[in-house]
Amino acid sequence: YLAPEILHLDTPYGKECDIWSIGVITFMLLSGCPPFYDENVGQLYSKIKCGQYAFEPAYYWSHVSHDAKHLISCMLQVHPSDRYYDMCS
């Protein structure tokens, strides 16, 4: 549930990190799989830093609305300033 900015040691932890974590949890609740996965930790961190995930396999997501996927996408933005930060966003 590690936000990309946490991988940069000079970036402070903020509420944007919590939004990222909620995005990861929501992704997992709806699909049963994590959005970022790799057995190699370095590769995993690289995927997180790049925001490299997909709503796949498609059959895991066939029951999920476009709005739910959009919400997840807005929470899993690599740059904290681009993420949803409250219910009004």
Contacts in CASP RR format, 6 or more apart in sequence:
PFRMAT RR
TARGET T0000
AUTHOR 0000-0000-0000
METHOD contacts of the structure
MODEL  1
YLAPEILHLDTPYGKECDIWSIGVITFMLLSGCPPFYDENVGQLYSKIKC
GQYAFEPAYYWSHVSHDAKHLISCMLQVHPSDRYYDMCS
1 20 0 8 1.000
1 21 0 8 1.000
1 24 0 8 1.000
1 25 0 8 1.000
2 45 0 8 1.000
2 48 0 8 1.000
3 16 0 8 1.000
3 17 0 8 1.000
3 20 0 8 1.000
3 21 0 8 1.000
3 48 0 8 1.000
3 80 0 8 1.000
4 20 0 8 1.000
4 48 0 8 1.000
4 49 0 8 1.000
4 51 0 8 1.000
4 78 0 8 1.000
5 11 0 8 1.000
5 16 0 8 1.000
5 17 0 8 1.000
5 80 0 8 1.000
6 13 0 8 1.000
6 17 0 8 1.000
7 45 0 8 1.000
7 48 0 8 1.000
7 49 0 8 1.000
14 80 0 8 1.000
15 85 0 8 1.000
16 80 0 8 1.000
16 81 0 8 1.000
16 83 0 8 1.000
16 85 0 8 1.000
17 80 0 8 1.000
19 75 0 8 1.000
19 83 0 8 1.000
19 84 0 8 1.000
19 85 0 8 1.000
20 75 0 8 1.000
20 76 0 8 1.000
20 80 0 8 1.000
20 83 0 8 1.000
22 75 0 8 1.000
23 35 0 8 1.000
23 71 0 8 1.000
23 72 0 8 1.000
23 75 0 8 1.000
23 76 0 8 1.000
24 34 0 8 1.000
24 35 0 8 1.000
24 36 0 8 1.000
24 76 0 8 1.000
26 68 0 8 1.000
26 71 0 8 1.000
26 72 0 8 1.000
26 75 0 8 1.000
27 33 0 8 1.000
27 34 0 8 1.000
27 35 0 8 1.000
27 53 0 8 1.000
27 72 0 8 1.000
27 76 0 8 1.000
28 34 0 8 1.000
28 35 0 8 1.000
30 61 0 8 1.000
30 64 0 8 1.000
30 68 0 8 1.000
30 72 0 8 1.000
31 55 0 8 1.000
31 60 0 8 1.000
31 61 0 8 1.000
31 64 0 8 1.000
32 60 0 8 1.000
33 60 0 8 1.000
35 53 0 8 1.000
35 72 0 8 1.000
35 76 0 8 1.000
36 44 0 8 1.000
36 47 0 8 1.000
36 48 0 8 1.000
36 51 0 8 1.000
36 52 0 8 1.000
36 53 0 8 1.000
37 44 0 8 1.000
37 47 0 8 1.000
38 44 0 8 1.000
38 47 0 8 1.000
46 52 0 8 1.000
47 53 0 8 1.000
49 78 0 8 1.000
50 78 0 8 1.000
51 76 0 8 1.000
51 78 0 8 1.000
53 76 0 8 1.000
55 61 0 8 1.000
55 64 0 8 1.000
55 69 0 8 1.000
61 69 0 8 1.000
71 84 0 8 1.000
74 83 0 8 1.000
74 84 0 8 1.000
74 89 0 8 1.000
75 83 0 8 1.000
75 84 0 8 1.000
76 83 0 8 1.000
77 83 0 8 1.000
END
